């Protein structure tokens, strides 16, 4: 009997492992979707801010120290979570940044992610011009028009876009911005979540109107656990501040999950899903040793001071990067991104994704 129970427990784990390995090894087969469009902030930015007069860019070592091409604009030591998902989908190369992609290369999708960007247009502007979600949607409209020209007509472009995967991950910077007393004193956490979700709903409906059908919406992670937020909170109410920030993010996440259900019900052919970044990352922060992490409250690289999140240029980072959960004072290491991306693609718990994970999403039919 014990042997049977053990077998019943092991079999699902083995099947999940085989699914992931099959996806990772599918390097010469056609990808599971013809194109992948990525919207977001510095958690996915792969170079869109490089030629923009903003401080929010990662163009020098130690960023990219473990990435094959070195520093590219990615705010981590190696691959971003979007890179991991791209590989699991079977693409032979990473999705390129919108800033440097034109013509037929657009057919496979582009990455619009812009570091420091938010749902609200005023977020991140203290770093210089960045592309918030509204600007990213404008950029995507330009892509859609180019695809109509490349493919010959609107119908062909709509058919192509309807088969693509879209991921949208916004809100982290909106909540880091909520630490500013000018915002937190003006809005309660509930009011701020409502303001964000109202704008987010309009933005996601706009994306749908541009032809998106299979859309994965990434929730906000436990931003209060980042070394940056912990440092900022040390000047306030300490751990209470951290928990308040995380609780505020959860208010937003619960509304995003509800929004997914509304969009799927009201938009013909829509296949939206919610990826629970908070659930996944909170599990890592609370049980780091089970994932192989030893350092969760400090950054792997040297940062300028407690008020900064970015790595000091050209400084040597920690050697045991796979044992750190944060590369700089806000962004995860590739090791964390690998765990997160795998769970986005193939959920290990019903709480990881709603109603389906990415592997399930790309299989769904659209009208």
N, C-alpha and C positions, 0 to 999 in steps of 0.2 A: 504493500500500500504506500509506504514512504517513497518507494522508487517511482510509483505512478505519479504521485503528487509532485515530486521533483521534476519528472519529465514534463508534466503539464506546465510547470513554471518556466522551465528552460526553453521550451519550444518557441513561445512568442518572442523571447529575447533573441534567439538564433535567427528567426525570420526577420526581425527588425535589422539585425546585423547584416544579413544577406541582402536585404533591400538597399541599405546604405552602400555596401561594397559594390553591388551591381551598378548603382548610380555613379559611384566614384570611378569605376573602371570603364564606363561607357564613353571612352574618349574619342573613338572613331565612328560611333553610331550617330545618327541624327539626334539632336537634343529633343527633350520631351515637349518643348514648345519652340516655335520658330523665332521668337523674340522675347526679350525681357527688358522692361522699362523700370528704372529704379528712381524713386523720389525720396529725399531725406536730407539729413544734416551730416555732421562730421563722422557719424557712425558708419556712413556709406560713401562719403565723398572720396573720389579717386583722382582728383586733379582739376575740378571745375573752378576752384578758387585760385589756381596757380598764377594766372596772369591778371588777376583782379587786385586793385589797390586795397587789400584788406590784410589785417594781421592774422586772420583765421585761415592759415594755410600750413601745410606740413611738407615742405620741400627739401629739408635737409636732414641728414642723420642726427639722431639715431632712428628717426622714423624710417620705416622701410628696411631696417637692418636685416630682416629675415625674408624680405620680399625679393623675388628673382631679379626685378628691375631696379631695386634700390628705392630711394625716396621718390614717390610719385604724387604725393598729395594725400595719401592715406594716413589717418591719425592712429596708427598702430605700428607694431614692429613687423607685421606681415600682412596677411589677408584680412579684409573686413568680412563681416557676416554676409554681405551681399556677394562677395567673391566666393565664399563657401557655397552658398545657394546656387550660384552660377555653375560651379563645378558639379554639384549634385544633379543639376538639370541636364548635364551632359554637354555643355558648351565646350568647345576646344580652347577657347580663350576667354579672358575676362571681358565683361561688358565695358565698352569704352566710355570715357567722359563725354558729355554732350558738347563741351567747349571745343573739342578737337575732332568731332565726327561729322561728316557730311556725305551726301550722295548715297550710293547703294549700301554703304556700311551701316546706314540707319536701319536697314531691314531687320537686323538682328537685335535691335534695341540699343538704348543708350542709358547712361547714368546721369541724372540731373542733380544729384546730391550736392549740397553746398554747406560747408562748415559754418556753424553759428546760426544757421537758418531756423526759422520756426513757422508755426501756423500763422502767427500774427506778423504783419510786415515790419513792425517796429523792433522785433527781436533780433539781436545780433548786430544792429547797426552801429553800435559803439566800437566795433572792430573795423568798420569800413563797410563798403557796399557788399552785401551777400544776397544770394537769391533765395528768398523765402518761398513758401509753397505756391503763392500766387504767381511769382515770377517763373518758377519751375513749370507751372501749368501753361503759362504763356509760351515758354520754350518748347513745350510738348506740342502745342498747337502748330508752331512752326514746323516741327518734325512731321506732324500729320499731313500738312499741306505739301511738304516735300515728298512724302510717300505717295500721295495721290498723283503727283506728277511722275514719279518713278514707275508706279504700277499701272498708270494709264487713266484711272478714274476713281471717283469716290467709293464706288461699290467694291472694287478690288482692294482698296486700302482698308475699308471697313472690315472686310472679310479677313484680311491679314491681321489687323489689330485685335479683332475679336478672339483670335487664337493665342495671343501673347499673354505672358504673365506680367502683372504689374505689382510692385511692392511700394508701399508708402509708409515711411516711418518718421513721424513728426511729433513734437511735443516736449522732447527732453529739454531743449533750450528755453521753451516757454515756461517750464517749471524751474529751471535754474534762474530765469529772469524773475520768477515769482518771489525769489529770495530778496529781491530789491524791495525795500520797505515802501517805496512809492507805489508798487503794485499790491503788495500784501496788505497794506493799510487801507487801500482803496476797495479791494474786493475780498470777500470771504472765499475760502477754498471752493465752496459750492458755486458761488457766483462766477469765479474764474473758470471753473470747469464748464459751466454753461456757456460762457462767452466763447471759449475755445471750441466746444463741440458744435455750436451754432455755425461758426465760420468753417470748421472742418467739414461739416455736412455739405455746405455749399460747394466747397472745393472738391470733394469726392464726387458730387453730382456733376460738376463740370468735367472731371476726368472721364466719367461715364459718357457724357455727351460727346467727348472726343473719340469714343470708340472702345474704351476700356471695358472689359467684361469680367476677366478673371483677376481679381484684385486682393492682394494680401495686405492687410493693415496691421502694422507692427505697433503694439502698445508701448507706453513709456515704461522704462525699467525703474528699479529702485534707486533713483538718482541721488537720494540722500546718503547712500553708502559710499559714494565716490570720495576719494581723498580730498578733492576740491570742496565738496559740500561739507564734509566733516570739519575741515579747516575753517570754513566760513561760519559754521555753526558753533565752533569753539568760542567765538566772540559773542555769542548770544546765549541760548539756553541749553547748549550742549546736545545731549542725546535726544531731548525733547524736540529740538529743532530738526534733527535728522528724521525722527519719526513723523513729525508734522509734514515735512516735505514729501516723504514717501506716501503718507496717507492722502495728501492732496493729489499726488499722481494717480493713486488708486481710484479716487473719485472720477478722474478723467477716464481712466481705463474702463471702468464699469459702464460709462456712457458710450464709449467707443464700441464696446461689445454689443450694447443695445442698438447702436446705430447700424451695425452690420446686419442685424435682423431686419431693421426697417428698410434698408436699401435693397436687400434681397427680396423683400416682399413687394416693394413698390416700383422697382425698376426692371423692366422686361429683359430677361436674359442675363441679369446681373448675378455674378457669383463672387460675392465678397466673403472674406474670412478674416478672423481676428487671430493674430499671433501674440501669445501672452508672454511678452518679454519679461514682465515683472515676475511672473511665476517661475520662469526658467532661471533668471539671474538671482532671484532671491534664494532659490535652492542652492546655488553655488556659494553665495556669500554666507549662508547659514551653516552649510556643511562643506567647507572648502576641502578638507582632507579627503573626502570621498571622491573628489574629482582630481586630486593630486596637487592642490594648491596649498602653499604654506604662508603666503603673504597676501592679505586682502585689503589692508588699510593704508598701504603706502604704494607710491608709484615705482615702477621699475627704473624709469629714467629720472634724472635730476630736473626739477622744475625751478623756476627763477626764485619764487618765494611763495608763501602760503596763499597769496592772492592770485596766483597764476595757475593755469592747468597744463600748459604746454611744456614739452621737453626743452631744455637748454640746447641750442644747436651744437652739434659735433662733440657732445659729451658722451662718454662711454656708459651705456646702460648696464643694468644687472646682467649677470651671465646666465642665471637660472630662470630665464624668461617664462618657461612653461610652468613655473611654480608661483608666478605672480598673476593676480587677476586683473590688475590695472597696469597699463604701460606708462601712461602719464597720469595726471591727477584726475582725469575724467574718463578716458577711453580704455576699453578692455584690451588685453593682449590677444594675439592670434589664438592662443590656447582657449580662451573664453569664447571667442568668436566661432571657433570650430565646434564647440559643444552647442552653442546657441543655434548656429546654422543647421546643424544636424537635426536638432529638435524642431526647428521651424519646418524643415523638409519632411521629417518623419516623427510625429509627436510620440513621446513615450508615456504621456498621461493625457486623459481627456481634458485636463486643465490647460495643456500647452497650446491648444488651438481650438477655435470655434467658428463654424461647425466642422471644418476639415483642416488638415495640414496642407502644406504646399504640394506634396506628392498626390494627395487626393484632389486638390484644387485643379491641377493641370489636366486631370483626367475628365473633369466635368464637361458636359456639353453645354454650349450656349446657343441662344436663338440667332 
